[in-house]
Each structure stands twice: as structure tokens, then as C-alpha cells.
Amino acid sequence: MTDRPIDALDKAKGKKVYIRLKNGEEITGLLKALDLHLNLWLEDVEIVGDNKRKINVLLIRGDNVLYASPV
């Protein structure tokens, strides 16, 4: 059976991922958990861009995700 795209992220738990949100923000962080709605729990987060910041823990609601990829 062919893997679904969400399976690639599920295999990336505990590893660094790259997330792009619909508002244009780009985020990298350690993926701790996700669900079928693509709600994501990240740790050691870095928000990339003009206003670069670091955050310890970030929860992202799945409907804000444009795309996500293991790094």
C-alpha cells in the first residue's frame, strides 16, 4: 500500500520539520506529535523571516498549514 503524505510526517516525529503557514510564516522545529487534522506540536521552534524568533513550544492548528516537510 502507498504511504499517505501524513505518514511521511508521522515518521518524522522526533526530527526537525519545516512548516509554511498560509499567512506566509516559515517555521522549523522538532516535531513531537501530530493528528489527522495536521495539528502539530513542535518544540525548539524557530520562526524564520524578517521577525526571526525562537519559541520553546508551539502548537499549530492544522487549517493554518500550507505545507509541511521533514528536513
C-alpha positions as CSV (number, residue, x, y, z in Angstrom):
1,M,0.0,0.0,0.0
2,T,1.2,3.5,-0.8
3,D,2.1,5.8,2.0
4,R,0.0,8.9,2.5
5,P,1.7,12.3,2.8
6,I,0.8,12.4,6.5
7,D,2.7,9.1,7.0
8,A,5.9,10.9,6.0
9,L,5.3,13.4,8.8
10,D,4.4,10.7,11.2
11,K,7.8,9.0,10.5
12,A,9.4,12.4,11.2
13,K,8.3,12.5,14.8
14,G,11.3,13.4,17.0
15,K,13.0,15.0,14.0
16,K,13.3,18.5,12.6
17,V,10.5,19.7,10.2
18,Y,9.8,22.7,8.0
19,I,6.4,24.3,8.1
20,R,4.9,27.0,5.9
21,L,1.7,28.7,7.1
22,K,-1.0,30.2,4.9
23,N,0.0,33.7,6.3
24,G,3.5,33.2,4.8
25,E,5.4,32.5,8.0
26,E,8.0,29.8,7.8
27,I,8.7,27.7,10.9
28,T,11.3,25.0,11.7
29,G,11.2,22.8,14.8
30,L,11.3,19.4,16.4
31,L,8.0,17.6,15.7
32,K,6.7,16.0,18.8
33,A,3.1,15.0,17.8
34,L,0.5,15.4,15.1
35,D,-3.0,14.3,14.3
36,L,-5.1,13.6,11.2
37,H,-6.2,17.3,11.1
38,L,-2.5,18.2,10.8
39,N,-2.5,19.9,14.2
40,L,1.2,20.0,15.0
41,W,3.1,20.1,18.3
42,L,6.7,21.5,17.9
43,E,9.5,22.1,20.3
44,D,12.7,24.2,19.9
45,V,10.9,26.3,17.3
46,E,12.5,29.0,15.1
47,I,10.2,31.3,13.2
48,V,12.1,32.4,10.1
49,G,11.8,35.7,8.3
50,D,12.1,39.4,9.0
51,N,10.9,39.0,12.6
52,K,13.1,36.0,13.5
53,R,12.2,34.5,16.9
54,K,12.7,31.3,19.0
55,I,10.0,29.6,20.9
56,N,10.2,26.6,23.3
57,V,6.9,25.0,22.4
58,L,4.4,25.8,19.6
59,L,1.1,24.3,18.7
60,I,-0.1,24.9,15.2
61,R,-3.7,24.4,14.1
62,G,-3.8,22.2,11.0
63,D,-6.0,24.5,8.9
64,N,-3.2,27.2,9.1
65,V,-0.6,24.8,7.5
66,L,0.1,25.4,3.8
67,Y,2.7,22.6,3.7
68,A,5.0,20.7,6.0
69,S,8.1,18.7,5.3
70,P,10.7,16.7,7.2
71,V,14.1,18.4,7.0
